[in-house]
Amino acid sequence: MASANDLPKYLKLKNTIIERINRGVYKPGDKLPTENELASEFDISRHTVRKAMDILLNEGLVSRKAGLGTFLNKSSKKETKLIGFISLNVHDYIFSDIFNGIETVLHDKGYQILLSSSQSDQEREKTILEELLKKNVDGLIIEPAHSAISYPNIGILERFVNSEIPVVILDSKFDNKNFHYVGLDDVNGGYLATKALIDLGHKNIAMIYSKVHLPLIDRFKGYKKALEEEGLPIYLDHVKECSHTELEDVTEFENQLKNAVTEIMGCTNPPSAIFCVNDQFAVRVKSILEKMGYQVPADVSLIGYDDSNLVKLDNISISSVAHPKELAGEKAARIILDCINNQSSAFKEDIIFTPKVILRDSVK
């Protein structure tokens, strides 16, 4: 596959202009630089510029006005009955419940869901978003990939809004008033999970988390808040971060988890309980502990997050914080429908659910 440096100059220019549109440098209705200005800026011929602009014209992104120049098109939105849904992973975990909620609402109204998975990859997500823009979907529901790591796709999401396509963000709340949001109060969720362990008498509580998604960082903030409120120390040896997710590299993810558990249990003051940032972590941590000779909860109490089907399997029964999965999907779909019907176009809606801890056999 050819690299960006191997592309013809007119394609490089076309891609640069699209990147500027994605970043909001050019907004709908704006006049684009002239052929002479672009030729001078990129040190290319006017013929090369014209080839790039012709592609953008054929793709419907720009229009030429005789004697005035080239302009970025405003929305000419026509209903397609298509709704885009981009999930981090469509195969397991809590996805199916969220999708069921979305599908239940939209199917009855005659909408088709275009389902995609970013696999927690921002470049893959970007490609999917661009394809959905071309399909002129009526709405977008998205779980952003790596939302806590310099999220670069904000500009593309804003292109949807500029094209009168409502966007609902699931779980990751951006400091941006252009998007609707549906999620859980994750700071409070992390707080309640930790407080539940404290109330059971645990004073040395470890946490294993990740910084790749905003909700996971919020859950860690809640963990810290609960310990600080009770005057309990936060030991560095008890806090471990995994930089990978299982969607990116399962082997590396499991190795990092194994190392985290080994270091936590091998420190001079091992914890009596471990709070895992989600159920995927918790299930694996339980297995690692048992292989090391520890029993849950006799030796170590364990609590996860999301209350997924993973923690309800036979012989697992792990405590967790409930995520309103199907209801969240329903709410996201209803926001989209309200926007399409112009019932909520004047404001952006935030729906934040209150978390609830569900205690099972993994804690004592």
RAJOWO-V527914 format. One record per backbone hydrogen bond with DSSP energy under -1.0 kcal/mol. NH is the residue of the N-H (numbers start at 1). CO is the residue of the C=O. Records with the same first field share a line. If there is no record, write none. Layout:
BEGIN
NH->CO  CO
END
This chain:
BEGIN
6->3
7->4
12->8
13->9
14->10
15->11
16->12
17->13
18->14
19->15
20->16
21->17
22->18
23->19
24->21
25->20
29->72
30->27
32->70
38->34
39->35
40->36
41->37
42->38
44->39
49->45
50->46
51->47
52->48
53->49
54->50
55->51
56->52
57->53
58->54
59->55
60->57
61->56
62->56
63->71
65->69
68->65
69->65
71->63
72->30
73->61
83->112
84->139
85->114
86->141
87->116
95->92
98->94
99->95
100->96
101->97
102->98
103->99
104->100
105->101
106->102
107->103
110->107
111->106
112->81
114->83
116->85
118->87
121->118
125->121
126->122
127->123
128->124
129->125
130->126
131->127
132->128
133->129
134->130
135->131
136->133
137->132
138->82
140->166
141->84
142->168
143->86
148->212
149->146
157->153
158->154
159->155
160->156
161->157
162->158
163->159
164->161
165->160
168->140
169->180
170->142
171->182
172->170
176->174
180->167
181->349
182->169
183->351
185->353
186->184
189->185
190->186
191->187
192->188
193->189
194->190
195->191
196->192
197->193
198->194
199->195
201->198
202->197
206->273
207->238
208->275
209->240
217->213
218->214
219->215
220->216
221->217
222->218
223->219
224->220
225->221
226->222
227->223
228->224
229->225
230->226
231->228
232->227
238->235
239->236
240->207
242->209
248->245
249->245
253->249
254->250
255->251
256->252
257->253
258->254
259->255
260->256
261->257
262->258
263->259
264->260
265->261
266->262
272->204
273->204
274->301
275->206
276->303
277->208
279->305
282->278
283->279
284->280
285->281
286->282
287->283
288->284
289->285
290->286
291->287
292->288
293->290
294->289
299->295
300->295
301->272
302->362
303->274
304->319
306->321
312->309
316->313
317->313
318->311
320->358
322->356
325->323
328->324
329->325
330->326
331->327
332->328
333->329
334->330
335->331
336->332
337->333
338->334
339->335
340->336
341->337
342->339
343->338
351->181
353->183
358->320
363->360
END
